[in-house]
Amino acid sequence: MRIATLEVAGKIAVVEHHRGDLEMTDTHRARSRDRESAFYLFTQQRLPACKPVLSPAWVVEIVERYDIGCVPKPFRINKVSYIQDDSIPKNCSLSLKVPKYIKSRSDQQLLRRRKYHDTISCRPVEFSNDQHILPCGLIAWSLFNDTFTFIRDREELKVNRKNIAWKSDQEHKFGKNVYPFNFQNGTVIGGGKLNPRFPLSYQEDLIVWMRTSALPSFRKLYGRIETDLDVDDVVVVHLMKNYSTYSFGGKKKIVLSTTSWLGGKNDFLGLAYVFIGSFSVTVAVVITLLHLLPPRC
């Protein structure tokens, strides 16, 4: 009788164990359905979507403000009423022009001479007189060509135009056997000319100019005055104004600055570091006092 009871109890235990497995299986199925639901996929960022891999080689940002331009003139005084009025159509068309200046160059051509003929990226300055231009592109075509002469006490100060470019650019971006060819020979001259007898790696003014800036306002190193200047010295600058900035409303300035082994003098970075450091220390002290002074609950 006891054995039967044990067997029955064992069978009951087995049955209950199987029922537990069924309940666990149903729970897992419910969780699987929840995981496959659209909400779960959305929260876990697993929904199918286009994820392009962007690289600096082809990322170009085009910014065009349309919040005012797309508002009709009669409604520009009260833009809120224009947006809230459903009877007025809100259609608007914009023309976005892809900038070509920054991309108008061929880095491979600067390394491989005229053997490299894939210069589509240099358009519209790619050919001249049915021949390839080297270096091609708008950046090289618009080479800065103003010249400066510095005089102190009726004596001309020598300006060293060498060692103004990055060594990495000279050695790895501009070929030592690449010489200018058919450059600035068209009907429209953009900027300065290059000496065809010297390779591009030797012409540092071009290398400095080809390193484009990320901002519209920038500085380019013209040269170094290696003569020591004293306080209150008067330096007279005679310049040849060849580079035109009138067509796009640009401005040109000449900056005479002292340098050291740390670089040129710039008060902005120093003041910014002092301000940010002082602000950070002040915030840290305030947070520490708030943490220590009030009693804990």
Steps between C-alpha positions, in 0.01 A plus 500: 500500500785731581672408177189585301476827680855575416444404140191713480678784668786455260263502206331810637836663547596410146175634364539823692855529376382464140231758563768735629696445180192581295442817700863603456476426128192720468679777689799483268270508199326808635833670557612408150183653357564814701855517376388468142242774542558831326525688828774273628693527175462877506619541859797272438584680173469179302253621238629468141636835386755651269826561686748664264863501605616859469864585445668841486594438137147564371301662782396851398259704708260735323320746726212699361262699721141473385291605801477857367550452127206259475259742667310722253579869537149604615526260794857567611380753756294234678656163425310321775162573343634379166601165649174458693274586204413169331341672200838632377719249313842446648676377186850632436784420258871557558801469274805364678830540321762241589828675588788405275791703630610275788468184290651648185842333524672171423727371775608205288610728219718695742688176569498320164568776248319509166472120494195533719223617267194445723449867581122523486497642852697803373218633285460767376879560503604169346617577146652797322565503126394132485774398744493401864580763761745414776413578772135504405198627693363825630716502814828502311355732234419761768851501647563811710743732322526825693862593575639696794819692566589603856724798572642624831712815514525504119643150506313208349431210733565160348200267506576127504238321287636154581398262778149643511319179397439183694770240449235228477339680206830546322604138539172312463254717302710677237727292280866584467486416128177688428550821308238762407367463149260718302420694817334843470522487120130553436313812406397567860779518758388418854801580717874451521717301264745220574857451384499199263866430575438400862291208628184558699663380820743792472235771450387550856269793431281259301516236774390752763214619282381150415446420869149639512345634816177379659379855568442792262745719695851359507870586512775387267870526580669721240856491634730571793696817577810358664635842598432597861259788541511733797215661686362814330660411168305626201470255215382631165327250273499538122260257343401397151124450497444226243247273670139605441241451774240741365297240313402314818524781757814367668740690724877486529710589804868486576603377845848560643550269796785372714568128526668265743558127525134475602382678183346838436358730765125463547335637814167336429605144585673609821202701618262220405701243697518730806128572490395137453745380767381762752138419429561127544679554833217724624235244408701223667530702824127581502403136445739389776352751747146397412595139561673558835306780673132393482415215743412169350145375538 
